[in-house]
Amino acid sequence: YKRRVHGEAEEKREIMAAAKDGWAWLEDHHDADLAEIKAKRKEVEDICAPIMSKYYGQGGGDFWGDDDEEYEEEPRDEL
């Protein structure tokens, strides 16, 4: 039991660290293009998805459930 609780705490730290890193990156790269944002999202997802799927029973695939969805970058107003 003690080992399982320790493992869960470590996994929670990993997820929190990845989320904080992703958020900090977004704040520092507010002008990033869609490809850069998607790459960072994948980096965070690669850390979090295996842990989350272990607890929620997802069989893998895209963590956010949009493997096949296409994204279009919205036009930005130039200042």
Buried (B, 14 or more C-beta within 10 A) or exposed (E): EEEEEEEEEEBEEBBEEBEEBBEEBEEEEEEBEEEEBEEBBEBBBEBBBBBBBEEEEBEEEEBEEEEEEEEEEEEEEEE
